[in-house]
Amino acid sequence: MIDNSKMKSLLFDLDGTLIELDMSVFLPRYFKALGEHLADLMKPEALITAILNSTEAMINNLDPKMSNKDVFEQDFFKRTGLSPQIAFPLFDSFYEQVFPQLAGTEVRNLAAQRAIELALARGFEVVIATNPVFPQKAIFERLRWGGFANKKFNLITSYENMHFCKPKPQYYAEILSKLGRTPAECWMIGNDVEEDLVAAQLGIKTFLVQDYLIPGSKKITPTKKGYMADLPDFVNSLNREGIPSGGVE
Ligand SMILES: [Mg+2]
């Protein structure tokens, strides 16, 4: 039996966990649109290469004084020689006007929506623990696609408010410190063996969602596993002090 009596916070990954978004399909579409939007500044292929390299710099950074955004921008502008004054307005208009059109197919998952509603109704702290390599605008937009606009999340990690990325354990440590929680008080729910299950290194319990499973190079065994359709039952199964184990319904 898993002891859930101290459970306070549920950390949910976003893509492939709460929304039916397959990043391997979405990223090429995203890069194509971004490349076209900034085509007057530099060749799309060169831009994408620079963004990938700067994203890697951001993921590898372990300086707690630099936000992910700081690292990305420092690396990107040095690498490309672009002027921030010229590039920023174009990035902003991309995320405001173009990114919202990229949803493409229907990404909503009713079971995931139900799970979040249950978690919030049962008084759990809910964190959107999506890899903070994107600006807040792009994360809020994906939440909107998924039917999670205006939900009372305790924290949504983005490149502005985080100093580490998945799969670094420091990312999860930073979430714990922002929440003021111990690992024993949290679950991490995600579809990526490497990026999401690494939370177990800190002692956080993990639930692997297998619909859009991204296997890792290392074999890590989750505390529990299932599918998006199982998420409402999973949330209901968590015991809380003063709350019947059958849930609140
Ligand atoms: Mg994911």
Boltz pocket constraint, residues with backbone or C-beta under 6 A from the ligand:
constraints:
  - pocket:
      binder: B
      contacts: [[A, 13], [A, 14], [A, 15], [A, 16], [A, 17], [A, 190], [A, 191], [A, 192]]
      max_distance: 6.0
